[in-house]
Amino acid sequence: MRRAFPALLLLAPLLGALLGGCARTADTFKPRIVVTSPDGGGVGRARDFTVKGYALDDQGVTRITVDGKAIPIQPGSRKIANFTFQTRVQGARGEVTIGALDAAGNKSVLVLPVTVDAAPPTLRVTRFERSGNVIRVTGVATDNNRVVQVLVDGNRLNITSGSRVDFYAETSGIYADLQAIDGAGNVTRLRAQR
């Protein structure tokens, strides 16, 4: 028995270390804030627009603020707290500060730059070919912010959005109706024909 007691004393720190690993650690995960709309991030056509998004946290979001003022969290899970708010931009540019607080007191802040973009994208046909009933059209769409969609006869082309987008498409008929849409939702239409 006397020999067992010193062995237990030697095993006690090891047992404490093993059981200590089972103890709950403090929550240090800050909420993550994601803006889902408008599509272009903080770009809108008008000075007044709606911002939608969510704050994500493993322990739950308890408060969301916009420019320091609390806004309602939409019903549902507190781990994914959805929000919607209206904002107004003075001038052509501004910023909105979105904050999120979780149950453990961790805070996150997202500064969203907002831009009013009333200018539509430009659309230019660089090559137009017709062979029988088949039309081949090549062109470029540009925007002061970014082009997010190009459509030919209502069909969306697979593009990489950017301030300049080169495109090529084949369609049928005697002309091709083209559309370019920017991040703010501005649309330019062009009928390509010979």
Secondary structure, 3 states (H helix, E strand, C coil): CCCHHHHHHHHHHHHHHHHHCCCCCCCCCCCEEEEEECCCCCEECCCEEEEEEEEECCCCEEEEEECCEEECCCCCCCCEEEEEEEEECCCCEEEEEEEEEECCCCEEEEEEEEEECCCCCEEEEEEEEEECCEEEEEEEEEEEEEEEEEEECCEECCCCCEEEEEEEEEEECCCEEEEEEECCCCEEEEEECC
